[in-house]
Amino acid sequence: MVWVNAVVQGLMLGGLYALFACGLSLMFGVMRTVNLAHGDLSVVAAYGSLALVDSLGWSPFTTLIVVIPGMAVVGYVLQRLVLDRALGISALAPLLATFGLSIALQNLLLQIESSDSRILPTGSFGISSWQISGKLSIGWLPLLTLGVAIIGLLGIELFLQRARLGTAMRATRDDPATAQLMGIDARKMYAIAAMLALASVGVAGVFLGMRTTFTPTSGSDYLIFAFEAVVIGGIGSVRGTLAGGLVLGVAQTVGSQINTADPILIGHLVFLTVLVVRPRGLFRASVLA
């Protein structure tokens, strides 16, 4: 039962990683850009939610009605003012620009919030669980996180497959010049993709804040986990991103039973193994290929 519990809790943790990886997968799939500020922007969302909780007395779930559109606006501004210009310079420029943004955000948050760890209050919901047996229970908040991750990732896949705007995004990614001749504005498509990606980052940041403590420098750790989830699942596969997050979460919780000194190590080893054995990931690229 100990191992069963480890796997179940790993799936719940994997839901959080998949939620984090959602925006990263979308931005890379549409723009071929790795946003190194991805984790730090999620922490910004968590602090934004905390500010609303402290000032207005809202619940963290209610703050999503402000955080999601707010982060979408940040995505639009980031794409228009930073990434568009960087993409026009070289393929490496967006990487360097987002790295600089990551450093700037961390230091800005340290100046405003200090290095003290914070957490979003969830009341009894955060600690309540579904008791399956005497030794196995599932927290309602982790279960909700997993559900949101599944809905978010499958929603993005359906949007890219079925919606006209999603088709235009894929066309822009595949051949920007031809898409431009067909009347598709590449810059507009990239901006919309960035808005969707940062909106998902906002959701991930709020759920992070409810699940665990966070500090101004927490973003770097979650960027690594999100990147590993995308690579494990297969770059370009939306469903693979979900599976990659679940595999990583299970590897870490099972690893905690094997090596209590460094449970995260097993997850990194799984990532490296997949990278060596199947460099394209566990799943074939589909919508974002």
C-alpha positions as CSV (number, residue, x, y, z in Angstrom):
1,M,0.0,0.0,0.0
2,V,3.0,2.3,0.6
3,W,4.0,2.1,-3.1
4,V,0.4,2.5,-4.3
5,N,0.1,5.6,-2.2
6,A,3.4,6.9,-3.6
7,V,2.1,6.4,-7.2
8,V,-1.2,8.1,-6.4
9,Q,0.4,11.1,-4.8
10,G,2.8,11.2,-7.7
11,L,0.0,11.5,-10.1
12,M,-1.4,14.4,-8.0
13,L,2.0,16.1,-8.0
14,G,2.3,15.5,-11.7
15,G,-0.9,17.4,-12.3
16,L,0.8,20.5,-10.9
17,Y,3.8,19.9,-13.2
18,A,1.7,19.4,-16.2
19,L,-0.2,22.6,-15.4
20,F,3.1,24.4,-15.2
21,A,4.3,22.9,-18.5
22,C,1.1,23.9,-20.4
23,G,2.2,27.4,-21.2
24,L,5.8,26.4,-21.9
25,S,4.6,23.7,-24.4
26,L,2.3,26.2,-26.2
27,M,4.9,28.9,-26.6
28,F,7.6,26.5,-27.8
29,G,5.1,24.7,-30.1
30,V,3.8,27.9,-31.8
31,M,6.9,30.2,-31.7
32,R,9.8,27.7,-31.1
33,T,10.7,29.9,-28.2
34,V,11.7,28.7,-24.7
35,N,10.6,31.2,-22.2
36,L,13.2,31.1,-19.4
37,A,11.1,33.5,-17.3
38,H,8.2,31.0,-17.3
39,G,8.6,29.9,-13.7
40,D,9.2,33.5,-12.4
41,L,6.1,34.7,-14.1
42,S,4.1,32.0,-12.3
43,V,5.5,33.3,-9.0
44,V,4.4,36.8,-10.0
45,A,0.9,35.4,-10.5
46,A,1.1,33.8,-7.1
47,Y,2.1,37.1,-5.4
48,G,-0.6,38.9,-7.4
49,S,-3.2,36.5,-6.0
50,L,-1.8,36.9,-2.5
51,A,-2.0,40.7,-2.8
52,L,-5.7,40.4,-3.7
53,V,-6.3,38.0,-0.9
54,D,-4.7,40.3,1.7
55,S,-6.2,43.5,0.4
56,L,-9.7,42.4,-0.6
57,G,-10.2,39.3,1.5
58,W,-10.9,37.2,-1.6
59,S,-10.3,33.5,-1.8
60,P,-7.4,32.4,-4.0
61,F,-10.0,30.8,-6.5
62,T,-11.8,34.2,-6.8
63,T,-8.5,36.0,-7.6
64,L,-8.3,33.9,-10.8
65,I,-10.8,36.3,-12.4
66,V,-8.2,39.0,-12.1
67,V,-5.0,37.0,-12.4
68,I,-5.9,35.2,-15.6
69,P,-6.7,38.3,-17.8
70,G,-3.9,40.2,-16.0
71,M,-1.3,37.6,-17.0
72,A,-2.8,37.4,-20.5
73,V,-2.1,41.1,-20.9
74,V,1.5,40.5,-19.6
75,G,1.8,37.9,-22.3
76,Y,0.7,40.3,-25.0
77,V,3.1,43.0,-23.8
78,L,5.9,40.6,-23.5
79,Q,5.5,39.3,-27.0
80,R,5.0,42.7,-28.6
81,L,7.7,44.6,-26.8
82,V,10.3,41.9,-26.2
83,L,10.0,38.7,-28.0
84,D,8.9,40.1,-31.4
85,R,12.0,42.3,-31.5
86,A,14.2,39.5,-30.2
87,L,13.0,37.1,-32.9
88,G,14.0,39.6,-35.5
89,I,17.6,39.5,-34.3
90,S,18.4,35.8,-34.0
91,A,17.1,32.5,-32.6
92,L,19.2,32.9,-29.5
93,A,18.0,36.4,-28.7
94,P,14.6,35.4,-27.2
95,L,16.4,33.0,-24.9
96,L,18.7,35.7,-23.6
97,A,15.9,38.2,-23.3
98,T,13.7,35.9,-21.2
99,F,16.8,34.9,-19.1
100,G,17.3,38.6,-18.4
101,L,13.6,39.0,-17.6
102,S,13.9,36.1,-15.1
103,I,16.7,37.7,-13.2
104,A,15.0,41.1,-13.2
105,L,11.7,39.6,-11.9
106,Q,13.4,37.7,-9.1
107,N,15.3,40.7,-7.9
108,L,12.2,42.9,-8.1
109,L,10.2,40.5,-6.1
110,L,13.0,40.2,-3.5
111,Q,12.9,44.0,-3.1
112,I,9.1,44.2,-2.8
113,E,8.3,41.0,-0.9
114,S,11.6,40.0,0.8
115,S,12.8,36.4,0.8
116,D,10.2,35.1,3.3
117,S,8.2,32.2,2.1
118,R,4.4,32.7,1.6
119,I,1.4,30.5,0.9
120,L,-2.1,31.3,-0.3
121,P,-4.7,30.4,2.4
122,T,-7.2,27.7,1.3
123,G,-8.9,27.0,4.7
124,S,-10.2,23.6,5.3
125,F,-10.3,22.8,1.6
126,G,-6.5,22.8,1.4
127,I,-6.2,20.0,4.0
128,S,-9.4,18.0,3.3
129,S,-9.1,14.7,1.4
130,W,-11.0,11.8,0.0
131,Q,-10.3,8.8,2.3
132,I,-10.1,5.8,0.0
133,S,-8.8,3.4,2.7
134,G,-7.0,3.5,6.0
135,K,-3.6,4.1,4.3
136,L,-4.7,5.8,1.1
137,S,-6.2,9.2,0.7
138,I,-6.3,11.9,-2.0
139,G,-6.4,15.6,-1.2
140,W,-9.2,17.5,-2.9
141,L,-6.9,20.4,-3.9
142,P,-4.3,18.1,-5.6
143,L,-7.2,16.3,-7.3
144,L,-8.6,19.6,-8.5
145,T,-5.2,20.7,-9.8
146,L,-4.9,17.5,-11.8
147,G,-8.4,18.0,-13.2
148,V,-7.6,21.6,-14.2
149,A,-4.4,20.4,-15.9
150,I,-6.2,17.8,-17.9
151,I,-8.9,20.2,-19.0
152,G,-6.4,23.0,-19.8
153,L,-4.1,20.8,-22.0
154,L,-6.9,19.0,-23.8
155,G,-8.6,22.3,-24.3
156,I,-5.5,23.7,-26.0
157,E,-5.3,20.6,-28.2
158,L,-8.9,21.0,-29.3
159,F,-8.4,24.7,-29.9
160,L,-5.4,24.1,-32.1
161,Q,-7.1,21.3,-34.0
162,R,-10.6,22.6,-34.5
163,A,-10.7,26.4,-34.1
164,R,-9.9,28.6,-37.1
165,L,-7.6,30.7,-35.0
166,G,-5.8,27.6,-33.8
167,T,-5.3,26.4,-37.4
168,A,-3.9,29.9,-38.3
169,M,-1.4,29.5,-35.4
170,R,-0.2,26.2,-36.7
171,A,0.1,27.5,-40.2
172,T,2.1,30.5,-39.0
173,R,4.4,28.1,-37.1
174,D,4.9,25.8,-40.1
175,D,5.5,28.5,-42.7
176,P,5.2,32.1,-41.6
177,A,5.9,33.5,-45.1
178,T,3.2,31.5,-46.8
179,A,0.8,32.2,-43.9
180,Q,1.5,35.9,-44.5
181,L,0.6,35.6,-48.2
182,M,-2.7,34.0,-47.1
183,G,-3.5,37.1,-45.0
184,I,-2.5,35.7,-41.6
185,D,-0.7,38.2,-39.4
186,A,2.2,36.3,-37.8
187,R,2.8,38.9,-35.1
188,K,-0.9,38.7,-34.1
189,M,-0.8,34.9,-34.0
190,Y,2.3,35.0,-31.8
191,A,0.8,37.6,-29.5
192,I,-2.4,35.5,-29.0
193,A,-0.3,32.4,-28.3
194,A,1.7,34.3,-25.7
195,M,-1.5,35.5,-24.1
196,L,-2.9,32.0,-23.9
197,A,0.4,30.7,-22.5
198,L,0.7,33.4,-19.9
199,A,-3.0,32.9,-18.9
200,S,-2.2,29.3,-18.2
201,V,0.9,30.4,-16.2
202,G,-1.4,32.6,-14.1
203,V,-3.5,29.6,-13.3
204,A,-0.4,27.5,-12.5
205,G,1.0,30.2,-10.2
206,V,-2.2,30.4,-8.2
207,F,-2.4,26.7,-7.8
208,L,1.3,26.6,-6.8
209,G,0.6,29.2,-4.1
210,M,-2.3,27.1,-2.8
211,R,-0.3,23.8,-2.9
212,T,3.0,24.9,-1.3
213,T,5.0,27.8,-0.1
214,F,6.7,30.0,-2.6
215,T,9.5,32.7,-2.5
216,P,10.7,35.2,-5.2
217,T,13.2,32.6,-6.4
218,S,10.9,29.6,-6.5
219,G,10.3,30.0,-10.2
220,S,13.6,28.5,-11.3
221,D,12.8,25.1,-9.8
222,Y,9.4,24.9,-11.4
223,L,10.8,26.0,-14.8
224,I,13.1,22.9,-14.6
225,F,10.2,20.6,-13.8
226,A,8.0,22.1,-16.5
227,F,10.8,21.7,-19.1
228,E,11.4,18.1,-18.0
229,A,7.7,17.3,-18.3
230,V,7.6,18.7,-21.9
231,V,10.7,16.8,-22.9
232,I,9.6,13.5,-21.3
233,G,6.2,13.7,-23.0
234,G,7.6,14.7,-26.3
235,I,8.1,18.3,-27.6
236,G,5.1,19.2,-29.8
237,S,2.7,16.7,-28.1
238,V,0.0,18.4,-25.9
239,R,-1.1,15.1,-24.5
240,G,2.5,14.1,-24.1
241,T,3.0,17.2,-21.9
242,L,0.3,15.9,-19.6
243,A,1.8,12.4,-19.5
244,G,5.3,13.9,-19.0
245,G,4.1,15.8,-15.9
246,L,2.5,12.7,-14.5
247,V,5.6,10.5,-15.1
248,L,7.8,13.1,-13.5
249,G,5.6,13.4,-10.5
250,V,5.4,9.7,-10.0
251,A,9.2,9.4,-10.4
252,Q,9.7,11.9,-7.6
253,T,7.3,10.4,-5.1
254,V,8.4,6.9,-5.8
255,G,12.0,8.2,-5.5
256,S,11.2,9.6,-2.1
257,Q,10.5,6.0,-1.0
258,I,13.8,4.8,-2.5
259,N,16.1,7.8,-1.6
260,T,14.7,9.9,1.2
261,A,17.8,12.1,1.2
262,D,17.1,13.5,-2.4
263,P,13.7,12.4,-3.7
264,I,13.9,14.8,-6.7
265,L,17.0,13.1,-8.0
266,I,15.0,10.1,-9.3
267,G,12.9,12.5,-11.4
268,H,16.0,14.0,-12.9
269,L,17.3,10.5,-13.7
270,V,14.1,9.6,-15.4
271,F,14.4,12.8,-17.5
272,L,18.0,12.0,-18.5
273,T,17.1,8.4,-19.3
274,V,14.2,9.5,-21.6
275,L,16.5,12.0,-23.2
276,V,19.1,9.4,-24.0
277,V,16.8,6.5,-25.0
278,R,14.0,8.5,-26.8
279,P,15.3,12.0,-27.5
280,R,11.9,12.9,-29.1
281,G,10.0,11.9,-25.9
282,L,7.6,9.2,-25.0
283,F,4.9,10.3,-27.4
284,R,4.9,11.3,-31.0
285,A,4.5,15.0,-31.6
286,S,1.0,15.8,-32.8
287,V,-0.8,19.1,-32.8
288,L,2.2,21.3,-32.0
289,A,4.6,19.3,-34.2
